[in-house]
Amino acid sequence: MTSSRTVVQPASHPDPAGNYSTAVRIPADGAALLFISGQVAKGPDGAPTAIGDAGRQTERIFHLIEEILEEAGGSVDDLAALTIYIVDMADFPAVTTVRNNRLGASPPTSSIIQVSGFAREEFLVEITATAVLRDAGKP
């Protein structure tokens, strides 16, 4: 059996820092599933942005997720699930305010999990996402 999955890597995003894909699109019964790797607040050069501000980092992450969705032929309305990881629960209100403002009228499922840290201490938030894209015609 051959894989029909497609790697999604927007040109405006830095390459992944390890042996993984930014996102993978998989056809599924007239639609497509899109699995988005954990996104952190990186600029196009891969450097951390919005250091010390979880709300602004969350804004940047949603911007990156929206770019990935667009590259794959979708939008935030196609999101089915989010998992948000935060270092400090004191940032919960800022992170959820951004999340609530960035999502459409029919929000996806969402979990928020506190973690002890990320690969770089500047990152305060990381978000993974899964989407169901309605148009499977795009490779």
C-alpha positions in Angstrom: 0.0 0.0 0.0 1.4 3.4 -1.0 0.9 6.5 1.1 -1.2 9.3 -0.5 -0.2 11.8 2.2 1.1 15.2 1.2 3.5 17.2 3.3 2.3 20.8 3.8 5.1 23.4 4.3 4.2 27.0 3.6 7.2 28.9 2.0 6.8 31.6 4.6 7.5 29.2 7.5 10.9 28.1 8.7 11.8 24.4 8.0 11.0 22.1 11.0 13.9 21.9 13.5 13.9 18.1 13.4 12.8 15.1 11.4 9.1 15.9 11.2 6.7 17.7 8.9 5.0 21.0 9.6 1.7 19.4 8.5 0.5 16.3 6.7 -2.7 16.2 4.5 -4.3 12.8 4.0 -7.3 12.2 1.7 -10.3 10.6 3.4 -13.7 9.8 1.8 -14.2 13.0 -0.2 -12.5 15.2 2.3 -9.0 15.4 3.7 -7.5 15.2 7.2 -4.8 17.8 8.0 -2.5 17.1 11.0 -0.6 20.2 12.1 2.6 19.7 14.2 3.0 21.8 17.3 3.5 25.4 16.4 5.4 27.9 18.5 5.8 31.7 18.1 8.6 31.7 15.5 9.3 34.3 12.8 10.1 33.4 9.2 13.8 33.1 10.3 12.9 30.6 13.0 13.7 32.9 15.8 11.3 33.2 18.8 8.9 36.2 18.7 6.8 38.0 21.3 9.2 36.8 24.1 7.6 37.0 27.5 4.1 37.6 26.2 1.9 34.5 26.0 -1.0 36.3 24.4 1.1 37.7 21.6 2.8 34.3 21.1 -0.7 32.8 20.8 -1.6 35.4 18.2 1.5 34.5 16.2 0.8 30.8 16.5 -2.7 31.2 15.2 -1.3 33.2 12.3 1.0 30.3 11.5 -1.8 27.8 11.7 -4.0 29.9 9.4 -1.2 30.0 6.8 -0.8 26.2 7.0 -4.6 25.7 6.6 -4.6 28.1 3.6 -1.7 26.3 2.0 -3.6 23.0 2.4 -6.8 24.5 1.0 -8.7 25.2 4.2 -9.4 27.8 6.9 -10.0 28.1 10.6 -13.6 26.9 10.0 -12.1 23.5 9.1 -10.4 23.0 12.5 -11.7 20.0 14.3 -9.4 19.9 17.3 -6.7 22.0 19.1 -4.3 21.0 21.8 -2.8 24.0 23.5 0.2 23.5 25.8 1.2 26.4 28.2 4.0 26.7 30.7 2.2 28.9 33.2 -1.5 28.6 34.0 -1.4 32.3 34.8 -1.3 32.8 31.0 -4.6 30.9 30.6 -6.8 34.0 30.3 -4.6 35.6 27.7 -4.3 32.4 25.7 -8.0 31.6 25.7 -9.0 35.1 24.9 -6.9 35.0 21.7 -8.2 31.5 20.9 -11.8 32.6 21.3 -11.2 35.7 19.1 -9.5 33.8 16.3 -11.9 30.9 15.9 -15.1 30.9 13.7 -18.7 30.5 14.8 -18.3 26.7 15.2 -15.2 26.3 17.2 -13.2 23.0 17.3 -12.7 20.8 20.4 -9.9 22.3 22.5 -7.7 21.0 25.4 -5.3 23.1 27.4 -2.4 21.3 29.1 0.2 22.8 31.4 3.8 21.6 30.7 7.1 22.2 32.4 8.7 23.8 29.3 9.6 23.6 25.7 12.8 23.1 23.7 13.6 26.8 24.1 12.7 28.7 27.3 11.4 31.7 25.2 8.4 29.7 24.1 5.4 29.9 26.5 2.7 28.3 24.2 2.6 25.5 21.7 -0.5 24.5 19.7 -1.2 21.4 17.6 -4.2 21.1 15.4 -6.3 18.8 13.3 -8.6 19.9 10.5 -11.1 18.2 8.2 -10.9 19.9 4.9 -14.0 19.8 2.7 -12.3 19.8 -0.7 -10.1 16.8 -1.2 -9.3 17.9 -4.8 -6.1 19.6 -3.8 -3.1 17.3 -3.5 
